[in-house]
Amino acid sequence: MLPTRRKRQRICDEMGFSLHFMDKAAAGLRKYPDRYPNAVIRSGHVTVFDVEMFLDWLKYREALEVGAPVPDFKREAYQ
């Protein structure tokens, strides 16, 4: 399955998140490169997110922060 990618602004528009929160999400996704490889692609003023990885991070971010066990990332669960 191919990842679904969206520009940061489009995710904000579609889901109601602020740009500030999306910056926090980008930092959060980068903290776990083994779980979320290439989740955020940034080039100049353009930032693109892998939507499935973003949703997985959103769901498990608190557990990841404290080191609690979380299920493996499964892209098909979010498509």
C-alpha positions as CSV (number, residue, x, y, z in Angstrom):
1,M,0.0,0.0,0.0
2,L,1.2,3.5,-0.8
3,P,1.3,6.0,2.0
4,T,-1.1,8.9,1.9
5,R,0.8,12.2,2.0
6,R,-0.6,15.6,2.7
7,K,0.8,19.1,3.1
8,R,0.8,20.4,6.6
9,Q,-1.7,23.2,5.8
10,R,-4.1,20.7,4.2
11,I,-4.1,18.5,7.3
12,C,-4.8,21.7,9.4
13,D,-7.7,22.6,7.1
14,E,-9.2,19.1,6.9
15,M,-8.8,18.1,10.6
16,G,-8.8,21.4,12.4
17,F,-5.3,21.3,13.9
18,S,-3.2,24.4,14.3
19,L,0.1,25.0,12.5
20,H,1.7,25.1,15.9
21,F,0.4,21.6,16.7
22,M,1.6,20.3,13.4
23,D,5.1,21.5,14.2
24,K,4.9,19.6,17.5
25,A,3.7,16.6,15.6
26,A,6.6,16.8,13.2
27,A,9.0,16.9,16.1
28,G,7.2,14.0,17.8
29,L,7.3,11.9,14.6
30,R,11.0,12.5,14.2
31,K,11.7,11.3,17.7
32,Y,10.8,7.7,16.6
33,P,12.6,7.2,13.2
34,D,12.5,3.4,13.5
35,R,8.7,3.4,13.9
36,Y,8.0,6.4,11.6
37,P,10.6,6.5,8.8
38,N,10.1,9.4,6.4
39,A,6.9,10.4,8.2
40,V,7.8,14.1,7.6
41,I,9.4,15.5,4.5
42,R,10.4,19.1,4.7
43,S,11.9,21.1,1.8
44,G,12.1,24.8,2.1
45,H,8.7,26.1,3.0
46,V,6.9,22.9,2.2
47,T,6.2,20.2,4.8
48,V,4.5,17.0,3.9
49,F,3.2,14.4,6.3
50,D,2.5,10.7,6.0
51,V,-1.1,10.8,7.2
52,E,-1.3,7.2,8.5
53,M,1.9,7.6,10.5
54,F,0.6,11.0,11.8
55,L,-2.7,9.3,13.0
56,D,-0.8,6.4,14.6
57,W,1.5,8.9,16.4
58,L,-1.6,10.9,17.5
59,K,-3.1,7.7,18.9
60,Y,0.0,6.4,20.7
61,R,2.0,9.5,21.5
62,E,1.5,9.4,25.3
63,A,2.4,5.7,25.4
64,L,5.5,6.3,23.3
65,E,6.6,9.1,25.6
66,V,6.5,7.0,28.7
67,G,8.0,3.9,27.0
68,A,4.8,1.8,27.3
69,P,4.4,-1.1,24.8
70,V,2.4,-0.2,21.8
71,P,1.3,-2.4,18.8
72,D,3.4,-2.3,15.7
73,F,2.5,0.3,13.2
74,K,0.1,-1.1,10.6
75,R,-0.7,1.3,7.7
76,E,-3.8,-0.7,6.7
77,A,-5.5,0.1,10.0
78,Y,-5.7,3.8,9.0
79,Q,-6.6,3.5,5.3
